[in-house]
Amino acid sequence: MTREERWRKIDAFGRAPQALSAALRQFPKKMWLHKPQADAWSIHEIILHLADSEANGYIRCRRLIAEPGKQVLAYDHEAWVGALGYSHQSTKQALDLFRRMRLMTYQLLVAVPEPVWSNTVEHPELGTISLEQWLEIHESQVPQRLEQMKRNYEIWFETHPPRRPATRRPKGAPPAGTRLISLNATL
C-alpha cells in the first residue's frame, strides 16, 4: 500500500462515524429491530456489533503499535449477539462508544511513524497481520455493515410501504367515495 493509499484509508476510517450517522437517519427507527431472516442481524444488532468490534479493534491496534509480535484475541461475534443481549442494549450508547473509540484510534493512526506500519501481531483466525492490514480490515467494516443495513431496509420496505398521507377535503365536500346523486325531482 502506498502512503497516499494509506492516507485515504485513514481518512475514510476517521470519517466512518459521520457516514454511519448519516445512513442511520435514512432508516426509520421503527424498523431497526426488523430481522429479514431468523439468523440475520437487525440494524439494532449491527450497531451493537460495530461497538464491540470497535472495542476489539481498539485493543488490537494498540497491541500492533506497542507490542508487535504478540498474539491478539479473536472473538465469536455471532455468539456475542445472543449471549450479550444486543436487542436489549442501547444503540445510542453503542454509537457514542463507537464514535469515541474510532476518534481516539484515528488520532493515533495519524501520528504513527512510518516503520510502525509494518508491525505485526498473531491473530488466531487470520494469522500474521500487519498494522496496514488491520487498517484495511477496519476501514472497510462500516461500509460493509451499511450495505447490510440497506438490504434490511429494502426487505422491510417491501412489506411495510409508506402509507399515503390523508388528504384534506374542502369544507362542505362529501367524504371520499361518496356518490353524488341528483335530488332534482320533477313533479
C-alpha positions as CSV (number, residue, x, y, z in Angstrom):
1,M,0.0,0.0,0.0
2,T,1.4,3.4,-0.9
3,R,1.4,6.3,1.5
4,E,-1.3,8.0,-0.4
5,E,-3.5,4.9,-0.3
6,R,-2.9,4.6,3.4
7,W,-3.8,8.2,4.0
8,R,-7.0,7.7,2.0
9,K,-7.9,4.7,4.2
10,I,-7.0,6.6,7.4
11,D,-9.2,9.5,6.3
12,A,-12.1,7.1,5.4
13,F,-11.6,5.3,8.7
14,G,-11.9,8.6,10.6
15,R,-15.0,9.7,8.7
16,A,-16.9,6.4,9.3
17,P,-18.8,7.7,12.4
18,Q,-20.3,10.5,10.3
19,A,-21.1,8.2,7.4
20,L,-22.8,5.8,9.9
21,S,-24.9,8.6,11.5
22,A,-26.0,9.9,8.1
23,A,-27.0,6.4,6.9
24,L,-28.9,5.7,10.1
25,R,-31.0,8.8,9.6
26,Q,-32.3,7.2,6.4
27,F,-33.8,4.2,8.2
28,P,-36.9,4.6,10.3
29,K,-36.2,3.7,13.9
30,K,-39.4,1.6,14.0
31,M,-37.6,-0.9,11.7
32,W,-34.3,-1.1,13.5
33,L,-35.3,-4.4,15.2
34,H,-36.6,-6.0,12.0
35,K,-34.7,-9.1,11.1
36,P,-35.0,-10.2,7.4
37,Q,-34.5,-13.8,8.4
38,A,-34.2,-15.5,11.8
39,D,-30.5,-15.9,11.5
40,A,-29.9,-12.3,10.2
41,W,-29.0,-9.3,12.2
42,S,-31.3,-6.3,12.7
43,I,-29.9,-2.8,12.3
44,H,-30.1,-2.6,16.1
45,E,-27.8,-5.6,16.4
46,I,-25.4,-4.3,13.7
47,I,-25.0,-1.1,15.7
48,L,-24.1,-3.1,18.9
49,H,-21.8,-5.3,16.9
50,L,-20.0,-2.2,15.5
51,A,-19.3,-1.0,19.0
52,D,-18.0,-4.4,20.1
53,S,-15.9,-4.8,17.0
54,E,-14.5,-1.3,17.5
55,A,-13.6,-2.1,21.1
56,N,-11.7,-5.2,19.9
57,G,-10.1,-3.3,17.1
58,Y,-9.1,-0.5,19.5
59,I,-7.1,-3.0,21.6
60,R,-5.7,-4.8,18.6
61,C,-4.4,-1.6,17.1
62,R,-2.7,-0.6,20.3
63,R,-1.2,-4.0,20.6
64,L,0.1,-3.7,17.0
65,I,1.8,-0.4,17.8
66,A,3.0,-1.1,21.4
67,E,3.6,-4.9,21.5
68,P,4.4,-6.2,18.0
69,G,4.8,-9.9,17.6
70,K,2.3,-10.7,20.4
71,Q,-1.0,-12.6,20.0
72,V,-4.4,-10.8,19.8
73,L,-7.6,-12.4,20.9
74,A,-10.3,-13.5,18.5
75,Y,-14.0,-13.3,19.4
76,D,-17.1,-15.0,18.1
77,H,-19.3,-12.1,17.0
78,E,-22.2,-14.4,16.4
79,A,-22.1,-15.7,20.0
80,W,-21.8,-12.2,21.3
81,V,-25.1,-11.1,19.6
82,G,-27.2,-13.6,21.6
83,A,-25.2,-14.0,24.8
84,L,-24.8,-10.3,25.4
85,G,-28.5,-9.5,24.7
86,Y,-27.8,-7.0,21.9
87,S,-31.5,-6.4,21.4
88,H,-31.8,-5.1,25.0
89,Q,-28.9,-2.7,24.8
90,S,-28.9,1.0,23.9
91,T,-28.0,1.9,20.3
92,K,-27.4,5.5,21.5
93,Q,-24.7,4.4,23.9
94,A,-23.2,1.9,21.4
95,L,-23.0,4.7,18.8
96,D,-21.4,7.0,21.3
97,L,-18.8,4.4,22.3
98,F,-18.1,3.6,18.6
99,R,-17.5,7.3,17.9
100,R,-15.2,7.9,20.8
101,M,-13.0,4.8,20.2
102,R,-12.9,5.5,16.5
103,L,-11.8,9.1,17.1
104,M,-9.1,8.0,19.5
105,T,-7.8,5.4,17.1
106,Y,-7.9,7.8,14.2
107,Q,-5.8,10.3,16.1
108,L,-3.3,7.6,17.0
109,L,-3.0,6.4,13.4
110,V,-2.4,9.9,12.0
111,A,0.7,10.1,14.3
112,V,2.1,6.6,13.7
113,P,5.7,6.7,12.4
114,E,6.3,5.0,9.0
115,P,8.3,2.0,10.3
116,V,5.4,1.0,12.7
117,W,3.1,0.3,9.8
118,S,4.9,-3.0,9.2
119,N,4.5,-4.1,12.8
120,T,2.7,-7.5,13.1
121,V,0.7,-9.5,15.6
122,E,-0.6,-13.0,15.5
123,H,-4.4,-13.4,15.0
124,P,-5.9,-16.8,15.8
125,E,-8.0,-16.8,12.7
126,L,-6.2,-14.5,10.2
127,G,-2.6,-15.5,11.1
128,T,0.1,-12.8,11.0
129,I,-1.4,-9.4,10.3
130,S,0.4,-6.0,10.0
131,L,-0.9,-2.6,11.1
132,E,-1.6,-1.8,7.4
133,Q,-3.7,-5.0,7.1
134,W,-5.5,-4.1,10.3
135,L,-6.4,-0.7,8.8
136,E,-7.7,-2.3,5.6
137,I,-10.0,-4.6,7.6
138,H,-11.3,-1.9,9.9
139,E,-11.7,0.8,7.3
140,S,-14.0,-1.5,5.2
141,Q,-16.1,-2.6,8.1
142,V,-18.6,0.3,8.3
143,P,-19.3,0.4,4.6
144,Q,-19.9,-3.4,4.6
145,R,-22.3,-3.0,7.6
146,L,-24.1,-0.1,5.9
147,E,-24.8,-2.3,2.9
148,Q,-26.2,-4.9,5.3
149,M,-28.4,-2.3,6.9
150,K,-29.6,-1.1,3.4
151,R,-30.6,-4.6,2.5
152,N,-32.5,-5.0,5.7
153,Y,-34.3,-1.7,5.0
154,E,-35.2,-2.8,1.4
155,I,-36.6,-6.1,2.6
156,W,-38.6,-4.3,5.4
157,F,-39.8,-1.7,3.0
158,E,-41.3,-4.4,0.6
159,T,-43.7,-5.4,3.4
160,H,-44.1,-2.0,5.0
161,P,-44.6,0.5,2.2
162,P,-45.3,4.1,3.4
163,R,-48.9,5.0,3.9
164,R,-50.4,7.5,1.7
165,P,-51.0,10.7,3.6
166,A,-54.5,11.6,4.3
167,T,-55.8,14.3,2.0
168,R,-57.9,17.1,3.5
169,R,-61.2,17.6,1.8
170,P,-62.5,21.1,1.4
171,K,-65.1,22.2,3.9
172,G,-68.5,21.0,2.9
173,A,-67.2,18.5,0.4
174,P,-68.6,15.0,0.7
175,P,-66.4,12.2,2.1
176,A,-64.2,10.4,-0.4
177,G,-66.0,7.6,-2.2
178,T,-69.4,9.2,-1.7
179,R,-71.6,9.1,-4.8
180,L,-73.5,12.2,-5.5
181,I,-77.0,11.8,-6.8
182,S,-79.2,14.5,-8.1
183,L,-82.1,15.4,-5.9
184,N,-83.9,17.4,-8.6
185,A,-87.3,16.0,-8.6
186,T,-89.8,16.8,-11.3
187,L,-93.3,16.7,-10.3
